[in-house]
Amino acid sequence: MSEEILLYVIPAITLLGTGGLTYMLAKKGKVAAMWTIGGLVFAFSAFMFIGLENASGWDGLGYLLALLGLCAPGAAGFGLGGVIGWITKPQPTAA
């Protein structure tokens, strides 16, 4: 059971959590909050790449798994949630 959690559940929660949060923020027009979340996703990815670059032997496997299991779904959720929220945002009407 623990292998299924690592392979499917954690990346799915990351994707849906980031996607849902950015969807709501984009729909409400909270640009600064979206920049903050995008910066956090970028910073985490950068730290994982730096750690992977400095690791030797099998030590980089944890960084690689974090990139594939957390960074990639988080970035995909950020992009998809932001675009869908921006598209479905109510347009202002002329008075």
N, C-alpha and C positions, 0 to 999 in steps of 0.2 A: 504494500500500500504506500510506503514512503516514496518509492520511485515514481509512482503516478502523481503524487503531490508535487514533487520537484519538477517533473517534466510537463505537467499539464495545468495544475491548479494555480501555482504561483505565477507563471507567466500570464495566465488568463485573468487573474485578479489584477495584475499590474496593468494589462491592456485595458480592461474594463474600468478600473479605477481612474487611471489617467485620462482615458477617453471620456468618461462621464464627467469628470471634473472640468476638463477643458471645454467640453460641450456646453455645460452650464455657464461657464465664464464667458465663452464666446457669444452665447445667446444673449447674455445680459450686457455685453460690450465692455467687460472689465479687461482692458488691454494690459494694464500694469501687472495684474495678477497672472495673466497668461505669460508675460515675459518672465516673471519670476519662476513659474513652473518650467518653462522652457530652459531657463538658465540652470535650474537644478538638475534637469535631465541631462543637459550638456555637461555640467560639471561632474556628475557621477560617471558619465561615459568617459570623459577625459581622464579622471582618476583611475578608472579601470584600464584604459589604454596605457597610461603611464606605468601602472603596476605590472601589466602584462609585459611591457617593454623591459622592465628592470628585473623580472623574474628569470630564474634559471632552471632548466630542466622541467620537471613536472610541477613546479611551483606556480606556473602560469595558468594551470588548468582551472583553478578557482576563479581567476580574473576572466578567463574566457567564458566560463559558465555564467558568471554574473553579466557579462556583456550580452550573451545570447538569451539568458533567461529573464533579465530585468531591464537592461538598457534598450534592447531592440523592441520589446513589447511596449515599454514606456514611451519611446519615441514614436512608435506607430500609433499608439493611443492618443498621444498629444497631437499629432498631425491630423488624424482622422476626426477626433472630437472637435478640434478647433475649426476645421473646414466645414464639417456638418453643422456645427453651431452657428458659424458665420453665415452659412447659406440660409438656414432656417430662422435667422434673426428677424423679428418684425421690422418692416420698413416704416420710417416715419411718413406720416401722411401730411399733405399740404392743407392748411387751414382755409 
